[in-house]
Amino acid sequence: MTGERPDAVLVDSGGVLLLPDPDAMRRLLAPLGAAPDDDTCRRAHYAGMGEVDRLGTPDWPVVDRVVARAAGVPDDRLDDAVGVVTDLYRQQPWVPIEGSAHALISLQEAGYPLAVVSNAEGTMEQLLAEHRICSVDGGEVAEVAVVVDSAVVGVEKPDPGIFGFALAALDVDPARCVYLGDSVYFDVGGARSAGLSPVHVDPFGLCASRDDHPHVPSLAAYAAALVG
């Protein structure tokens, strides 16, 4: 549905709405010799997702080494960083991506129904509400029809079945929907298998498949282009 107005916009959480807290990343990686600035922390996340895409499978120890290297950890300490990066993603805070909350509000105000579909740990709905990014109750933040958390529903991307929960809540035709995510393996592939049109959030231009699917630097940029 290139160039057409979608009937609904579905989004991932990690890499689209939230990122690991740069302060937490610096604190955890400091003993390993890294002191990344905020932008380097951001790039490290997307480099990790790019490695998943390059491998075609989530080999997390390998991916963790790529994240650590991109964050400035010396090569001789990368093995030590594997558990540290795992802790960063599973136990440490996540923070909103600048402009993401406003982008959702602008999409809602323009009439686009919204939903979140995320591989997460069971608390994504609460986390998004606490960060005032979106909520199923709306109010002063964007209202989403549902936050689909893989740990809650028992299905995770790229399994297309996870998108069915959001499509049912929205009551929309998947062929008329877009899904924004930060990974080819999880998001582009999963969305396509479910019949949605994928949009790859790729702020650093790391994706090797530039001609295979649309790319945007952020949800904010996508919303601005769609809403005008």
Secondary structure, DSSP 8 states (H G I E B T S, - for coil): -TTS--SEEEE-SBTTTEEE-HHHHHHHHGGGT----HHHHHHHHHHHHHHHHHHTS--HHHHHHHHHHHTT--GGGHHHHHHHHHHHHHHS-EEE-TTHHHHHHHHHHTT--EEEEE--SS-HHHHHHHTTSEESS-TTSEE-S-EEEHHHHT--TTSTHHHHHHHHHHT--GGGEEEEES-IIIIIHHHHHTT-EEEEE-TT---S-TTTS-EES-HHHHHHHHH-
